[in-house]
Amino acid sequence: MVQQLELSRSKAVFAPPKGGKPRDVPLPGPVADALRAHLKRFPPVEITLPWKVADGPPVTKRLIFTGPRGGHVWRTSLNEEAWKRALADAGVIPVPERGRPHVESRENGMHALRHFYASVLLDAGENIEALAEYLGHSDPGLTLRVYAHLMPSSQERTRKAVAAVLGEAPPEPSRT
């Protein structure tokens, strides 16, 4: 990841990623396949926006995902028109009454995808330092403090690890 879209004085700008440093995030095969299919159907579009601040120097970047009119995707549009609609279709939030907006759902907002990603990696045994790098945290301690509640219970893993080293303990002798 080398840049992101941000708002500066209500104007879209290109900016460095969170933490100010580019990073590599492993891309699983199914995601790469879906991205290739998307790129075939919707080729990237060049967009020129200011760099970092509303009156910053203009820079041109190729965007993979664009809005309905070919420009960048506005966060509010994506949230209302796609994300919340998908949540309602999946039964996570209620379908709004005709003409009414979706309910506010902070715990199910787009940021929930970040928590989902972190929980999947933690459950699969990824280490905190790698996860911190993928999430853009400069301190793995921050990652641990934020995501520790998502880590799977370690009691059963502990039992299995020690049992594997020691071998199966012999049954207790009967005292008759």
Order of alpha helices (4+ residues) and beta strands (2+ residues): beta-beta-alpha-beta-beta-alpha-alpha-alpha-alpha-alpha-alpha
